[in-house]
Amino acid sequence: MNHLHIALRPMRVLAIVAAAAAAVSGITGCAVARDQQTVGSYIDDATLTTRVKAKFAEDPVVSAMAINVETLKGTVQLSGFAKSGDERYTAERLARNTSGVVAVRNDIIVR
């Protein structure tokens, strides 16, 4: 390997990390205010949001399209509409049982 190739390796890693962070921020629907959290914390929260949404998508009771998930500093906020109390409860239970979730705020409305 030549010296130029070795010198460019950290730049490639940085570019990959930046692209991953941009992709994760595009996945989440949650806007983070300036100075509210670190980039690492933001990425962790985006990962938690994705994990919770994936659990919703796999569950036959919960409508992943009708329930919104936002995460800030490990606290997951659920909002949107459920068809039944069981769906509301199941969504909260799935979120609480997701690894890394610190707390859950359930603002889902049953209608």
N, C-alpha and C positions, 0 to 999 in steps of 0.2 A: 504494500500500500504506500502511496506517496503521502507526503506531509499535508498537501492540500485536502486530500480525502479525509484524513484524520481530523483536520481542523474544522471541516464542514459537518462532521457528525453531530456535535452539540447543537448546531443550528438546525439540523434536521429534526432532532428530538424536540427542540423548542417549537418548531413549526407544527409537529404532530400534536404536541400538547395544546398549542393554541387552537388548532383545528378541532380537537376533541372538546375543548372548553366551549368553543363557538357552537358546536353541534349540540352539546348538552344544554346550553342556554336557549337554543332554538326549540328543543324538545319541551322544555318547561313552559307553562303559561304564566309563570310567576315573575313579576318584575321586582328586582332588588334595588332598594334605594341606596344611593351613594353612602359609603361608610357604615352601612348597616351590618355587613358581614364580610369576611375575607373571601378571596376567590376559592380557596380550598373548602371553606364552609359552604359556599354557594354550590360548588360541584357536589359535595356530599348531600346537600338538600335536593339537588336535581336528581341524584341517584335514588334517594328515598322516594321521591315523587314517582319516578319511573317504576320502582319496585311495587309500590302500592297500586298504581294503575295496572300493572301486569297482573297482580292478584285479582283485581276487579274483572279484568278481561277473561280470566280463567274461571271465574266463579259463575255458576248458573243463576244465582239469585240477584247478583248486583249488576246493574246496567252501567258499564264503564263509560258510556257516552253521556249519561244523564248526571253523573256525579263528578264534580271538579275536585282536584287534589292540588293543594299548594303546600309547600314546606318552607319553614323558616327556622333555622337553628335547631333542627331535629323535631320541631313541633309540626305535625301534619294538620292542616285545616281542610275539612270536607265540607263541600257546599253543593247545592243543586237540588234535584228533586228525586224522591224515591216513590215507588208505587205502593209500598207498604212499610209498616214498622219493622218487619223482619228484614227487608232490604236495607233500611237505615241502620239497624243493629249489626247486620252482617258486614256492611261496609266499614263500620267503626271497628268491629272485631278484627277484620282482615288488616286494617291499618295498624292497630295496636300490636298485632302479632308479627309485624314486619320488622326484621332485624335492623337496629339502628334508630328506630322511631323512639323519641323521648316522651312525647305526649300527643294526644289526638284531641282536636276541637271539632266536634260534630255539629255543623250548622245545616245539615241536610233537612229539607222540609218534605214531609209526607203529604202527597196529594193524590 
